[in-house]
Amino acid sequence: MSDARFMALALALGRRGLGQTWPNPAVGCVIVKAGRIVGRGATQPGGRPHAEVIALAQAGQAARGATAFVTLEPCSHHGKTPPCADALVAAGVARVVVALTDPDPRVNGQGLARLRARGIEVVEGVLAETARADQSGFLSRVERGRPMVTLKLASSFDGRIATATGESKWITGLAARRAVHALRLRHDAVMIGGGTARADNPALTVRGLGVPRQPVRVVLSRNLDLPLDGTLARTAREGPLWIVHGDRVAPELASAWHGVGATLIAAPVLRGQIDVARALAALGEAGLTRVLCEGGGALAASLMAEGLVDELVGFTAGLVLGAEGRPSLAALGLSRLAEAPRFDLVQTRAVGGDVMHRWLRREIVAS
């Protein structure tokens, strides 16, 4: 039996739930007996049922004496569902292979200890690095108190997102725009600044992909001065809309946004703008694990300056707009090249007539 082979399948199953399972992690589980898969499952939209429960139900009596491959340590606490570790014990599995230990203080090794105490063989760390990448959002919320942040930038070859007059539709082609919808699907939330909400009147939904659960739409607006006749206001009851605002807003505006169905989250103001670090902490406390930032330039620069961008996804088009075009990021205030945030390239591919490139933040190790 190849542990890595079956764990890879469990990881692929779990990956399907990215953006759909928050606040729970997107977990995959495969149950194997005598080299044959007898059950498989993934955490369902909304976070329940858990992957192990679905796989065990599919396996039935065949789970007795089988091996369960689980991408994250089975839970050991009573939440809205009983512990998955207990379900595996009750089903009579003989062996459990996991990719990662769950750092959640309610679990953190206790699930594996419970399995071992009942005589079940436990193997840890199979394809751990792949699992850590898949679970980066959940791990970020547990370990850093904030969701992971992906910054998406669609720009001309020379890094511009609009002409000097603000025209931006469309710099990239239809295939790239469809890829952005797929990117939204894999995140719990799509986040923009108030300026982008006013200028573009976006919907921020996933369209054309038949999704079971729309991402949360998050807008950072210090004064809550967003158009109440815009698309976001009109659709606030059709998909979750959260507005992060400053600590001092007009009561009538707060009442109006509550009235249309928006959720309001207060955050402190720092140097005249919403404190983005505190805003992300509030989003993490609310359960979000993966946030896709789609602009604008001021919000993107604030996140970058505070070291809060974990992943960059760029869509670059084959046109140039020149220095008079609007830059993709506002000023960062850098004076030396050594101060610039660095990212490592992990993927590049053609998307229609454009190029998509994906970068991960370079971790700086102190000497």
Contacts in CASP RR format, 6 or more apart in sequence:
PFRMAT RR
TARGET T0000
AUTHOR 0000-0000-0000
METHOD contacts of the structure
MODEL  1
MSDARFMALALALGRRGLGQTWPNPAVGCVIVKAGRIVGRGATQPGGRPH
AEVIALAQAGQAARGATAFVTLEPCSHHGKTPPCADALVAAGVARVVVAL
TDPDPRVNGQGLARLRARGIEVVEGVLAETARADQSGFLSRVERGRPMVT
LKLASSFDGRIATATGESKWITGLAARRAVHALRLRHDAVMIGGGTARAD
NPALTVRGLGVPRQPVRVVLSRNLDLPLDGTLARTAREGPLWIVHGDRVA
PELASAWHGVGATLIAAPVLRGQIDVARALAALGEAGLTRVLCEGGGALA
ASLMAEGLVDELVGFTAGLVLGAEGRPSLAALGLSRLAEAPRFDLVQTRA
VGGDVMHRWLRREIVAS
1 32 0 8 1.000
1 35 0 8 1.000
1 67 0 8 1.000
3 69 0 8 1.000
3 97 0 8 1.000
3 123 0 8 1.000
3 126 0 8 1.000
4 126 0 8 1.000
4 127 0 8 1.000
6 30 0 8 1.000
6 32 0 8 1.000
6 37 0 8 1.000
6 67 0 8 1.000
6 69 0 8 1.000
6 97 0 8 1.000
7 30 0 8 1.000
7 69 0 8 1.000
7 71 0 8 1.000
7 97 0 8 1.000
7 99 0 8 1.000
7 126 0 8 1.000
7 127 0 8 1.000
8 127 0 8 1.000
8 130 0 8 1.000
9 30 0 8 1.000
9 37 0 8 1.000
9 40 0 8 1.000
9 69 0 8 1.000
10 28 0 8 1.000
10 29 0 8 1.000
10 30 0 8 1.000
10 40 0 8 1.000
10 51 0 8 1.000
10 69 0 8 1.000
10 70 0 8 1.000
10 71 0 8 1.000
10 99 0 8 1.000
11 28 0 8 1.000
11 71 0 8 1.000
11 99 0 8 1.000
11 127 0 8 1.000
11 130 0 8 1.000
11 131 0 8 1.000
11 134 0 8 1.000
13 28 0 8 1.000
13 29 0 8 1.000
13 30 0 8 1.000
13 40 0 8 1.000
13 41 0 8 1.000
13 42 0 8 1.000
13 51 0 8 1.000
14 26 0 8 1.000
14 27 0 8 1.000
14 28 0 8 1.000
14 42 0 8 1.000
14 43 0 8 1.000
14 51 0 8 1.000
14 71 0 8 1.000
14 134 0 8 1.000
15 26 0 8 1.000
15 134 0 8 1.000
16 26 0 8 1.000
16 42 0 8 1.000
17 26 0 8 1.000
17 42 0 8 1.000
17 43 0 8 1.000
17 45 0 8 1.000
18 26 0 8 1.000
18 134 0 8 1.000
18 186 0 8 1.000
18 187 0 8 1.000
18 290 0 8 1.000
19 26 0 8 1.000
19 185 0 8 1.000
19 186 0 8 1.000
19 187 0 8 1.000
19 188 0 8 1.000
19 213 0 8 1.000
19 215 0 8 1.000
19 289 0 8 1.000
19 290 0 8 1.000
20 26 0 8 1.000
20 44 0 8 1.000
20 45 0 8 1.000
20 46 0 8 1.000
20 47 0 8 1.000
20 211 0 8 1.000
20 212 0 8 1.000
20 213 0 8 1.000
21 27 0 8 1.000
21 43 0 8 1.000
21 44 0 8 1.000
21 45 0 8 1.000
21 46 0 8 1.000
21 47 0 8 1.000
22 46 0 8 1.000
22 47 0 8 1.000
22 188 0 8 1.000
22 287 0 8 1.000
22 288 0 8 1.000
22 289 0 8 1.000
22 290 0 8 1.000
23 47 0 8 1.000
23 141 0 8 1.000
23 287 0 8 1.000
23 288 0 8 1.000
23 289 0 8 1.000
24 43 0 8 1.000
24 46 0 8 1.000
24 47 0 8 1.000
24 48 0 8 1.000
24 50 0 8 1.000
24 138 0 8 1.000
25 43 0 8 1.000
25 72 0 8 1.000
25 102 0 8 1.000
25 135 0 8 1.000
25 138 0 8 1.000
25 289 0 8 1.000
26 42 0 8 1.000
26 43 0 8 1.000
26 134 0 8 1.000
26 135 0 8 1.000
26 138 0 8 1.000
27 42 0 8 1.000
27 43 0 8 1.000
27 50 0 8 1.000
27 51 0 8 1.000
27 52 0 8 1.000
27 70 0 8 1.000
27 71 0 8 1.000
27 72 0 8 1.000
28 40 0 8 1.000
28 41 0 8 1.000
28 42 0 8 1.000
28 43 0 8 1.000
28 51 0 8 1.000
28 55 0 8 1.000
28 70 0 8 1.000
28 71 0 8 1.000
29 40 0 8 1.000
29 41 0 8 1.000
29 42 0 8 1.000
29 51 0 8 1.000
29 52 0 8 1.000
29 54 0 8 1.000
29 55 0 8 1.000
29 68 0 8 1.000
29 69 0 8 1.000
29 70 0 8 1.000
29 71 0 8 1.000
30 37 0 8 1.000
30 39 0 8 1.000
30 40 0 8 1.000
30 41 0 8 1.000
30 55 0 8 1.000
30 68 0 8 1.000
30 69 0 8 1.000
31 37 0 8 1.000
31 38 0 8 1.000
31 39 0 8 1.000
31 40 0 8 1.000
31 55 0 8 1.000
31 56 0 8 1.000
31 58 0 8 1.000
31 59 0 8 1.000
31 62 0 8 1.000
31 63 0 8 1.000
31 66 0 8 1.000
31 67 0 8 1.000
31 68 0 8 1.000
31 69 0 8 1.000
31 93 0 8 1.000
32 38 0 8 1.000
32 66 0 8 1.000
32 67 0 8 1.000
32 68 0 8 1.000
32 69 0 8 1.000
33 59 0 8 1.000
33 62 0 8 1.000
33 63 0 8 1.000
33 65 0 8 1.000
33 66 0 8 1.000
33 67 0 8 1.000
38 58 0 8 1.000
38 59 0 8 1.000
38 60 0 8 1.000
38 62 0 8 1.000
38 63 0 8 1.000
38 66 0 8 1.000
39 55 0 8 1.000
39 56 0 8 1.000
39 58 0 8 1.000
39 59 0 8 1.000
39 62 0 8 1.000
39 63 0 8 1.000
40 54 0 8 1.000
40 55 0 8 1.000
40 58 0 8 1.000
41 51 0 8 1.000
41 52 0 8 1.000
41 54 0 8 1.000
41 55 0 8 1.000
41 58 0 8 1.000
42 51 0 8 1.000
42 54 0 8 1.000
43 49 0 8 1.000
43 50 0 8 1.000
43 51 0 8 1.000
44 54 0 8 1.000
45 212 0 8 1.000
45 213 0 8 1.000
46 213 0 8 1.000
48 80 0 8 1.000
48 81 0 8 1.000
49 81 0 8 1.000
50 75 0 8 1.000
50 81 0 8 1.000
50 84 0 8 1.000
51 70 0 8 1.000
51 71 0 8 1.000
52 68 0 8 1.000
52 70 0 8 1.000
52 74 0 8 1.000
52 84 0 8 1.000
52 87 0 8 1.000
52 88 0 8 1.000
53 81 0 8 1.000
53 84 0 8 1.000
53 87 0 8 1.000
55 68 0 8 1.000
56 63 0 8 1.000
56 68 0 8 1.000
56 87 0 8 1.000
56 88 0 8 1.000
56 91 0 8 1.000
59 66 0 8 1.000
59 91 0 8 1.000
60 91 0 8 1.000
63 91 0 8 1.000
63 92 0 8 1.000
63 93 0 8 1.000
64 91 0 8 1.000
64 92 0 8 1.000
64 93 0 8 1.000
65 92 0 8 1.000
65 93 0 8 1.000
65 94 0 8 1.000
65 95 0 8 1.000
66 93 0 8 1.000
66 94 0 8 1.000
66 95 0 8 1.000
67 93 0 8 1.000
67 94 0 8 1.000
67 95 0 8 1.000
67 96 0 8 1.000
67 97 0 8 1.000
68 88 0 8 1.000
68 93 0 8 1.000
68 95 0 8 1.000
68 96 0 8 1.000
68 97 0 8 1.000
69 97 0 8 1.000
69 98 0 8 1.000
69 126 0 8 1.000
70 84 0 8 1.000
70 96 0 8 1.000
70 97 0 8 1.000
70 98 0 8 1.000
70 99 0 8 1.000
71 98 0 8 1.000
71 99 0 8 1.000
71 100 0 8 1.000
71 131 0 8 1.000
71 134 0 8 1.000
71 135 0 8 1.000
72 98 0 8 1.000
72 99 0 8 1.000
72 100 0 8 1.000
72 102 0 8 1.000
72 131 0 8 1.000
72 135 0 8 1.000
72 138 0 8 1.000
73 98 0 8 1.000
73 100 0 8 1.000
73 101 0 8 1.000
73 102 0 8 1.000
73 107 0 8 1.000
73 109 0 8 1.000
73 111 0 8 1.000
73 112 0 8 1.000
74 83 0 8 1.000
74 84 0 8 1.000
74 85 0 8 1.000
74 87 0 8 1.000
74 88 0 8 1.000
74 96 0 8 1.000
74 98 0 8 1.000
74 111 0 8 1.000
74 112 0 8 1.000
74 115 0 8 1.000
75 83 0 8 1.000
75 84 0 8 1.000
75 85 0 8 1.000
75 102 0 8 1.000
75 106 0 8 1.000
75 107 0 8 1.000
75 111 0 8 1.000
76 83 0 8 1.000
76 85 0 8 1.000
76 86 0 8 1.000
76 106 0 8 1.000
76 107 0 8 1.000
76 109 0 8 1.000
76 110 0 8 1.000
76 111 0 8 1.000
76 113 0 8 1.000
76 114 0 8 1.000
77 83 0 8 1.000
77 106 0 8 1.000
77 107 0 8 1.000
77 110 0 8 1.000
83 111 0 8 1.000
83 114 0 8 1.000
85 110 0 8 1.000
85 111 0 8 1.000
85 112 0 8 1.000
85 114 0 8 1.000
85 115 0 8 1.000
86 114 0 8 1.000
88 96 0 8 1.000
88 115 0 8 1.000
88 120 0 8 1.000
89 114 0 8 1.000
89 115 0 8 1.000
89 118 0 8 1.000
89 120 0 8 1.000
93 120 0 8 1.000
94 120 0 8 1.000
94 121 0 8 1.000
95 120 0 8 1.000
95 121 0 8 1.000
95 122 0 8 1.000
95 123 0 8 1.000
96 112 0 8 1.000
96 115 0 8 1.000
96 120 0 8 1.000
96 121 0 8 1.000
96 122 0 8 1.000
96 123 0 8 1.000
97 122 0 8 1.000
97 123 0 8 1.000
97 126 0 8 1.000
98 112 0 8 1.000
98 122 0 8 1.000
98 123 0 8 1.000
98 124 0 8 1.000
98 125 0 8 1.000
98 126 0 8 1.000
99 125 0 8 1.000
99 126 0 8 1.000
99 127 0 8 1.000
99 128 0 8 1.000
99 130 0 8 1.000
99 131 0 8 1.000
100 125 0 8 1.000
100 128 0 8 1.000
100 131 0 8 1.000
100 132 0 8 1.000
100 135 0 8 1.000
101 107 0 8 1.000
101 108 0 8 1.000
101 109 0 8 1.000
101 112 0 8 1.000
101 124 0 8 1.000
102 108 0 8 1.000
102 109 0 8 1.000
102 111 0 8 1.000
103 139 0 8 1.000
103 142 0 8 1.000
103 143 0 8 1.000
104 142 0 8 1.000
112 122 0 8 1.000
112 124 0 8 1.000
115 122 0 8 1.000
116 122 0 8 1.000
125 131 0 8 1.000
132 139 0 8 1.000
136 148 0 8 1.000
136 290 0 8 1.000
136 310 0 8 1.000
137 147 0 8 1.000
137 148 0 8 1.000
137 289 0 8 1.000
137 290 0 8 1.000
138 289 0 8 1.000
140 146 0 8 1.000
140 147 0 8 1.000
140 148 0 8 1.000
140 289 0 8 1.000
140 310 0 8 1.000
141 147 0 8 1.000
141 284 0 8 1.000
141 287 0 8 1.000
141 288 0 8 1.000
141 289 0 8 1.000
145 281 0 8 1.000
145 284 0 8 1.000
145 285 0 8 1.000
146 277 0 8 1.000
146 280 0 8 1.000
146 281 0 8 1.000
146 283 0 8 1.000
146 284 0 8 1.000
146 308 0 8 1.000
147 188 0 8 1.000
147 189 0 8 1.000
147 280 0 8 1.000
147 283 0 8 1.000
147 284 0 8 1.000
147 287 0 8 1.000
147 288 0 8 1.000
147 289 0 8 1.000
147 290 0 8 1.000
147 291 0 8 1.000
148 289 0 8 1.000
148 290 0 8 1.000
148 291 0 8 1.000
148 310 0 8 1.000
148 311 0 8 1.000
149 280 0 8 1.000
149 291 0 8 1.000
149 293 0 8 1.000
149 303 0 8 1.000
149 308 0 8 1.000
149 309 0 8 1.000
149 310 0 8 1.000
149 311 0 8 1.000
150 183 0 8 1.000
150 187 0 8 1.000
150 290 0 8 1.000
150 291 0 8 1.000
150 292 0 8 1.000
150 293 0 8 1.000
150 309 0 8 1.000
150 310 0 8 1.000
150 311 0 8 1.000
150 312 0 8 1.000
150 313 0 8 1.000
151 293 0 8 1.000
151 295 0 8 1.000
151 300 0 8 1.000
151 303 0 8 1.000
151 304 0 8 1.000
151 309 0 8 1.000
151 311 0 8 1.000
151 312 0 8 1.000
151 313 0 8 1.000
152 180 0 8 1.000
152 183 0 8 1.000
152 292 0 8 1.000
152 293 0 8 1.000
152 294 0 8 1.000
152 295 0 8 1.000
152 313 0 8 1.000
152 314 0 8 1.000
152 315 0 8 1.000
153 159 0 8 1.000
153 161 0 8 1.000
153 300 0 8 1.000
153 312 0 8 1.000
153 313 0 8 1.000
153 314 0 8 1.000
153 315 0 8 1.000
153 328 0 8 1.000
153 329 0 8 1.000
154 161 0 8 1.000
154 171 0 8 1.000
154 172 0 8 1.000
154 176 0 8 1.000
154 180 0 8 1.000
154 314 0 8 1.000
154 315 0 8 1.000
154 317 0 8 1.000
155 161 0 8 1.000
155 171 0 8 1.000
155 314 0 8 1.000
155 315 0 8 1.000
155 316 0 8 1.000
155 317 0 8 1.000
155 328 0 8 1.000
156 171 0 8 1.000
156 316 0 8 1.000
156 317 0 8 1.000
156 318 0 8 1.000
156 319 0 8 1.000
156 320 0 8 1.000
156 321 0 8 1.000
156 322 0 8 1.000
157 316 0 8 1.000
157 317 0 8 1.000
157 318 0 8 1.000
157 319 0 8 1.000
157 320 0 8 1.000
158 320 0 8 1.000
158 321 0 8 1.000
158 322 0 8 1.000
159 316 0 8 1.000
159 321 0 8 1.000
159 327 0 8 1.000
159 328 0 8 1.000
160 171 0 8 1.000
160 320 0 8 1.000
160 321 0 8 1.000
160 322 0 8 1.000
160 325 0 8 1.000
160 326 0 8 1.000
160 327 0 8 1.000
160 328 0 8 1.000
161 168 0 8 1.000
161 171 0 8 1.000
161 296 0 8 1.000
161 297 0 8 1.000
161 326 0 8 1.000
161 327 0 8 1.000
161 328 0 8 1.000
162 168 0 8 1.000
162 171 0 8 1.000
162 321 0 8 1.000
162 325 0 8 1.000
162 326 0 8 1.000
163 321 0 8 1.000
163 324 0 8 1.000
163 325 0 8 1.000
163 326 0 8 1.000
164 324 0 8 1.000
164 325 0 8 1.000
164 326 0 8 1.000
166 199 0 8 1.000
166 326 0 8 1.000
168 326 0 8 1.000
170 177 0 8 1.000
171 317 0 8 1.000
171 319 0 8 1.000
172 315 0 8 1.000
172 317 0 8 1.000
172 354 0 8 1.000
173 317 0 8 1.000
173 352 0 8 1.000
173 353 0 8 1.000
173 354 0 8 1.000
175 351 0 8 1.000
175 352 0 8 1.000
175 353 0 8 1.000
175 354 0 8 1.000
176 315 0 8 1.000
176 317 0 8 1.000
176 351 0 8 1.000
176 352 0 8 1.000
176 353 0 8 1.000
176 354 0 8 1.000
176 356 0 8 1.000
179 315 0 8 1.000
179 351 0 8 1.000
179 356 0 8 1.000
180 294 0 8 1.000
180 315 0 8 1.000
181 206 0 8 1.000
181 207 0 8 1.000
181 208 0 8 1.000
181 209 0 8 1.000
182 209 0 8 1.000
183 292 0 8 1.000
183 313 0 8 1.000
184 190 0 8 1.000
184 204 0 8 1.000
184 205 0 8 1.000
184 206 0 8 1.000
184 215 0 8 1.000
184 292 0 8 1.000
185 206 0 8 1.000
185 209 0 8 1.000
185 211 0 8 1.000
185 215 0 8 1.000
186 290 0 8 1.000
187 215 0 8 1.000
187 290 0 8 1.000
187 291 0 8 1.000
187 292 0 8 1.000
188 215 0 8 1.000
188 216 0 8 1.000
188 287 0 8 1.000
188 288 0 8 1.000
188 289 0 8 1.000
188 290 0 8 1.000
188 291 0 8 1.000
189 215 0 8 1.000
189 216 0 8 1.000
189 217 0 8 1.000
189 218 0 8 1.000
189 242 0 8 1.000
189 283 0 8 1.000
189 288 0 8 1.000
189 290 0 8 1.000
189 291 0 8 1.000
189 292 0 8 1.000
190 204 0 8 1.000
190 215 0 8 1.000
190 216 0 8 1.000
190 217 0 8 1.000
190 218 0 8 1.000
190 291 0 8 1.000
190 292 0 8 1.000
190 294 0 8 1.000
191 218 0 8 1.000
191 219 0 8 1.000
191 220 0 8 1.000
191 291 0 8 1.000
191 292 0 8 1.000
191 293 0 8 1.000
191 294 0 8 1.000
191 295 0 8 1.000
191 299 0 8 1.000
192 202 0 8 1.000
192 204 0 8 1.000
192 218 0 8 1.000
192 219 0 8 1.000
192 220 0 8 1.000
192 293 0 8 1.000
192 294 0 8 1.000
192 295 0 8 1.000
192 296 0 8 1.000
192 299 0 8 1.000
193 219 0 8 1.000
193 220 0 8 1.000
193 221 0 8 1.000
193 295 0 8 1.000
193 296 0 8 1.000
193 298 0 8 1.000
193 299 0 8 1.000
194 219 0 8 1.000
194 220 0 8 1.000
194 221 0 8 1.000
194 226 0 8 1.000
194 299 0 8 1.000
195 221 0 8 1.000
195 296 0 8 1.000
195 298 0 8 1.000
196 202 0 8 1.000
196 294 0 8 1.000
196 295 0 8 1.000
196 296 0 8 1.000
196 299 0 8 1.000
197 219 0 8 1.000
197 221 0 8 1.000
197 226 0 8 1.000
197 227 0 8 1.000
197 232 0 8 1.000
198 226 0 8 1.000
198 227 0 8 1.000
201 227 0 8 1.000
201 230 0 8 1.000
201 231 0 8 1.000
201 232 0 8 1.000
202 231 0 8 1.000
202 232 0 8 1.000
203 231 0 8 1.000
203 232 0 8 1.000
203 235 0 8 1.000
204 215 0 8 1.000
204 217 0 8 1.000
204 232 0 8 1.000
204 294 0 8 1.000
205 214 0 8 1.000
205 215 0 8 1.000
205 217 0 8 1.000
205 235 0 8 1.000
205 239 0 8 1.000
206 214 0 8 1.000
206 215 0 8 1.000
214 238 0 8 1.000
214 239 0 8 1.000
214 240 0 8 1.000
215 292 0 8 1.000
216 240 0 8 1.000
216 241 0 8 1.000
216 242 0 8 1.000
216 288 0 8 1.000
217 232 0 8 1.000
217 239 0 8 1.000
217 240 0 8 1.000
217 241 0 8 1.000
217 242 0 8 1.000
218 242 0 8 1.000
218 243 0 8 1.000
218 244 0 8 1.000
218 283 0 8 1.000
218 291 0 8 1.000
219 226 0 8 1.000
219 232 0 8 1.000
219 241 0 8 1.000
219 242 0 8 1.000
219 243 0 8 1.000
219 244 0 8 1.000
220 243 0 8 1.000
220 244 0 8 1.000
220 245 0 8 1.000
220 274 0 8 1.000
220 276 0 8 1.000
220 279 0 8 1.000
220 299 0 8 1.000
221 243 0 8 1.000
221 244 0 8 1.000
221 245 0 8 1.000
222 245 0 8 1.000
222 246 0 8 1.000
222 269 0 8 1.000
222 272 0 8 1.000
222 273 0 8 1.000
222 274 0 8 1.000
223 245 0 8 1.000
223 246 0 8 1.000
223 249 0 8 1.000
223 250 0 8 1.000
223 253 0 8 1.000
224 243 0 8 1.000
224 245 0 8 1.000
224 246 0 8 1.000
224 249 0 8 1.000
224 250 0 8 1.000
224 253 0 8 1.000
224 254 0 8 1.000
224 257 0 8 1.000
224 264 0 8 1.000
225 253 0 8 1.000
226 232 0 8 1.000
226 233 0 8 1.000
226 243 0 8 1.000
226 257 0 8 1.000
227 233 0 8 1.000
228 256 0 8 1.000
228 257 0 8 1.000
228 260 0 8 1.000
232 241 0 8 1.000
233 257 0 8 1.000
233 260 0 8 1.000
233 262 0 8 1.000
234 260 0 8 1.000
235 241 0 8 1.000
236 257 0 8 1.000
236 260 0 8 1.000
236 261 0 8 1.000
236 262 0 8 1.000
237 260 0 8 1.000
237 261 0 8 1.000
240 263 0 8 1.000
241 261 0 8 1.000
241 262 0 8 1.000
241 263 0 8 1.000
242 262 0 8 1.000
242 263 0 8 1.000
242 264 0 8 1.000
242 265 0 8 1.000
242 283 0 8 1.000
242 286 0 8 1.000
243 257 0 8 1.000
243 262 0 8 1.000
243 263 0 8 1.000
243 264 0 8 1.000
243 265 0 8 1.000
244 265 0 8 1.000
244 266 0 8 1.000
244 267 0 8 1.000
244 274 0 8 1.000
244 279 0 8 1.000
244 282 0 8 1.000
244 283 0 8 1.000
245 254 0 8 1.000
245 264 0 8 1.000
245 265 0 8 1.000
245 266 0 8 1.000
245 267 0 8 1.000
245 274 0 8 1.000
246 266 0 8 1.000
246 267 0 8 1.000
246 268 0 8 1.000
246 269 0 8 1.000
246 274 0 8 1.000
247 266 0 8 1.000
247 267 0 8 1.000
247 268 0 8 1.000
247 269 0 8 1.000
248 269 0 8 1.000
254 264 0 8 1.000
257 264 0 8 1.000
258 264 0 8 1.000
265 279 0 8 1.000
265 282 0 8 1.000
265 283 0 8 1.000
265 286 0 8 1.000
267 274 0 8 1.000
267 275 0 8 1.000
267 278 0 8 1.000
267 279 0 8 1.000
267 282 0 8 1.000
268 274 0 8 1.000
268 275 0 8 1.000
268 278 0 8 1.000
269 275 0 8 1.000
270 278 0 8 1.000
273 298 0 8 1.000
273 302 0 8 1.000
276 299 0 8 1.000
276 302 0 8 1.000
276 303 0 8 1.000
276 306 0 8 1.000
276 308 0 8 1.000
277 306 0 8 1.000
277 308 0 8 1.000
280 291 0 8 1.000
280 308 0 8 1.000
283 291 0 8 1.000
293 299 0 8 1.000
293 300 0 8 1.000
293 303 0 8 1.000
293 309 0 8 1.000
297 327 0 8 1.000
297 328 0 8 1.000
297 329 0 8 1.000
297 330 0 8 1.000
298 330 0 8 1.000
300 309 0 8 1.000
300 328 0 8 1.000
300 329 0 8 1.000
300 330 0 8 1.000
301 329 0 8 1.000
301 330 0 8 1.000
301 331 0 8 1.000
301 332 0 8 1.000
303 309 0 8 1.000
304 329 0 8 1.000
304 332 0 8 1.000
304 341 0 8 1.000
305 332 0 8 1.000
305 333 0 8 1.000
307 341 0 8 1.000
307 361 0 8 1.000
309 341 0 8 1.000
309 361 0 8 1.000
310 360 0 8 1.000
310 361 0 8 1.000
311 358 0 8 1.000
311 359 0 8 1.000
311 360 0 8 1.000
311 361 0 8 1.000
312 343 0 8 1.000
312 358 0 8 1.000
312 359 0 8 1.000
312 360 0 8 1.000
313 356 0 8 1.000
313 357 0 8 1.000
313 358 0 8 1.000
313 359 0 8 1.000
314 356 0 8 1.000
314 357 0 8 1.000
314 358 0 8 1.000
315 351 0 8 1.000
315 354 0 8 1.000
315 355 0 8 1.000
315 356 0 8 1.000
316 354 0 8 1.000
316 355 0 8 1.000
316 356 0 8 1.000
316 357 0 8 1.000
317 353 0 8 1.000
317 354 0 8 1.000
318 353 0 8 1.000
318 354 0 8 1.000
332 340 0 8 1.000
334 340 0 8 1.000
341 361 0 8 1.000
342 361 0 8 1.000
342 362 0 8 1.000
342 364 0 8 1.000
343 359 0 8 1.000
343 360 0 8 1.000
343 361 0 8 1.000
343 362 0 8 1.000
344 359 0 8 1.000
344 360 0 8 1.000
344 361 0 8 1.000
344 362 0 8 1.000
345 357 0 8 1.000
345 358 0 8 1.000
345 359 0 8 1.000
346 358 0 8 1.000
346 359 0 8 1.000
346 360 0 8 1.000
347 356 0 8 1.000
347 357 0 8 1.000
347 358 0 8 1.000
348 355 0 8 1.000
348 356 0 8 1.000
348 357 0 8 1.000
348 358 0 8 1.000
349 355 0 8 1.000
349 356 0 8 1.000
350 356 0 8 1.000
END
